[in-house]
Each structure stands twice: as C-alpha cells, then as structure tokens.
Amino acid sequence: MDASEGMITSVENIDWESHLAERTHRMKSSVIRELLKLTMVPDIISFAGGLPAPELFPIREFDEACHHVLQNEGERALQYGPTEGHRPLKEFLAEKMSKYGIWVELENILMVSGSQQGLDLIGKLFIDPGTSIISSRPTYLGAIQAWNAYQAHFCTVPLDDDGMCVDELPSLLDANPDSRFIYVLPNFHNPAGITMPIDRRKRLVEIARQYDLAIIEDDPYGELRYEGEDITPIFRLAPERTIYLSTFSKTLAPGIRLAWIVAPKPIIQRLVQAKQGADLHTSMFIQMIANDICKRGILRQHVKRLRQVYEQRRDTMLDALAEHMPAETSWTHPKGGLFLWASTPDQIDTRVFLEKATAAKVAYVPGFAFYPDEKGGSHSMRLNFSNAREEMINEGIYRMGIAMKKELAGG
Ligand SMILES: Cc1ncc(COP(=O)(O)O)c(C=O)c1O
C-alpha cells in the first residue's frame, strides 16, 4: 500500500458545506475573526482580548492545590463525576452567593465548563429556530455566537449610562410576543463597562413579570468592583425567573474553564440533561483544585489583589485617554470589570480604522462585533485594561491617539 493512501491531505474533500445543518451556516463571524487576526502581530499592544493579567495568576497556589488533591483524593479527582458538580465546591459557592443576598440550596447550582458553556446550554434549552430573545445593543459577543447557532432572533434595546434602556422593552415585547428571555449584564457590562442601578433592575424585573419572561443574568465581573457599593443582583429580586451565571475565569484563571449557574430547580434539572449531552460533567480534578483554593482563602486574597491592580490599570487607561485621544472622543468610566467603551469622531469607522491602528501596533475590538446584526457600533470600540501593564497601557493609548489624529487630519 502506498504510504500516502488514506491520508487526509491526499484526498479531495467533499463539499462539506452542503452536508452541514441549516443552523451551522449562522455559526460564524468570519469578518470579526479576520479582523482579529490583524491584531496578532508581534510587538502589538492589544486591548482587544478580555484577558486577565497573566503575571498575577496564582500559579504556586494551583501547584500546591494539585498536590493536595492528588495526594488526598486522587482516585475521585481522576474518576468520572456527577453532572451537577462537586458538592463541597457548590457548598462554598452557596455560602459565597449568600453574601450577595442570594440564598440557594445545592440543587439550585450547576457547575459548568465556563459561563460560555452555560450560555450554550441555555440556548439549547430555550431557543428554537427564529425564537426571539431580548438583549442590549451592544451585548456580549460570546452570547451572540452561542445563540446564533440555535438560530435565535435577537431583539435589542440600546444602552445608556445606566445599562439597558428597559423602558423600551414593553413596545419591543408587544411587537415580539413570542420572546423567551431577556439577557442582561448588570455589572460592568461587556463591552460597555456600564453598571445598572437598583431602580432599573427593579423595573426590568417588573417588566419580566408582566410579560412572564425569564431573565438571564450574566455576571462574570461582579466581584471586580473598584469603587462604589455592590448592587443587589437581579436573581435576588426575581429568584422565580432568573438564571444567574458567574465564573472563576476572571477571579482565578480562565484556563481552568470553571463556572456556575444558579437557577430554579426545574431549570437546573433541564440544564443537567443538556450538559450530559455536551460533556457529561465538568472536570472533577479542576473542581477539586478550585475547591482547595477557595477553602484556603486564596480566592478572597487573590480577588483583593486583582481589584488593586486592575483599578490602577483602569485609572492609567482613563488618564492616558484624556491625555492622548483627539478632543472629539469620549469613553465610559467603568466602576469595575475589565473594559471600557470608547466613542470616536464620525470620520473614524472603527472597523476600517483597525488596520491603521494595528499598523501603529495597537489593537482593540471594533464596536460592530457586539451588535447581533453587525449594524451599529461603527464609531465605538471596546478597550480592555486588565491585561497590559501600566506602561504598556500608556504607550498603547498614545499610539492610538497619534494614529487617530493622523486619520482625522486626512491620513
Ligand atoms: C459577559 C460574559 N459572559 C460570559 C463569558 C465567558 O466566561 P467563561 O470564561 O466562564 O466561559 C465572558 C468572558 O469574557 C463574558 O464577558
């Protein structure tokens, strides 16, 4: 037999596209992917990713936790485990959530492999082709990706300084009476960095009750608050209809792919079924490591440290923007989280300008990426301030400012 026979490279591919399910054709954002490739060049200062600061990862503590887990509970850690999640970790999370006024039983919690998986499972349970779902515009890019795959029909309301403009919801819901849920990012919105005050949360709940809608509360950043007081989670205001998601990605490390969902028990049971089809369960080993870290108080200390460092990075970015950006630009002042949202003058289309910015060795995510129909955000960009060190933030914004001023002066 010829050695190359049967090798995948030696055959002519069939027309795979024509073999795929209808929904698969919406599982793309090729323009965005292509654009982000531009940002992967050497020496670039990237404000594009939603990445935590890697130099702060608690690597030594993870190392110790690995040893503890393998020495003390190795057989369990390496075995299959329950879909619902590792009980001791869920006990820790139930206790932690109670500090935010969320009192739940372990049966209300499901461990998932990242909030992103949670969003996908929610799509699997709730979205038929053409089902209307409500979100802000802009909204989290990963939710758009996850729910596009289920052929969701995104109905959107704009954001203002207090988050989703909930007063626009009734007319939108009257026009789309089959809507299934409202997706909301009340703390330090991704991409806008905005936080929803309590009055608006209450109004949102009122509307959800009036129209009998579920609420998906996505809260990866709530613990990363740099100023002001915590605000009551929507789950606490409407525990009968809210599905709450949070994650260890931003407080410990995204590489462990560990997050949790809090929801009414009937929904947790459904999510468990959906998760069994996806991956049986989230890694026991990882859950036990996270549990070891949490129980030893390391998470608490680590979050404290992250708050200090990220607050400084946020301030550095705010100061650098004020110093270097053209006068006609503006930006949000996030009280926490990882992002701010900048608005550029009319002459700058952020999708087009990205090429100029990357040529100047600085990157961001253009605003259109956060609009489900990709129509909007032409004069906006998301900037991440957690990943780069302060001197890099300053240098990156300086480069951006110069490139933008040059563009405004006619290239
Ligand atoms: C709003 C929002 N939801 C969900 C996720 C996904 O988080 P995870 O890493 O837990 O999948 C992110 C990550 O950036 C996010 O910003």
The ligand as an ORCA input file, in Angstrom:
! r2SCAN-3c Opt
* xyz 0 1
  C     -20.265     38.615     29.764
  C     -19.512     37.340     29.661
  N     -20.157     36.179     29.768
  C     -19.513     35.010     29.691
  C     -18.158     34.959     29.484
  C     -17.478     33.624     29.356
  O     -16.795     33.312     30.507
  P     -16.096     31.895     30.743
  O     -14.630     32.121     30.607
  O     -16.519     31.493     32.104
  O     -16.621     30.959     29.695
  C     -17.429     36.146     29.379
  C     -15.974     36.111     29.133
  O     -15.351     37.060     28.779
  C     -18.130     37.370     29.460
  O     -17.503     38.536     29.359
*
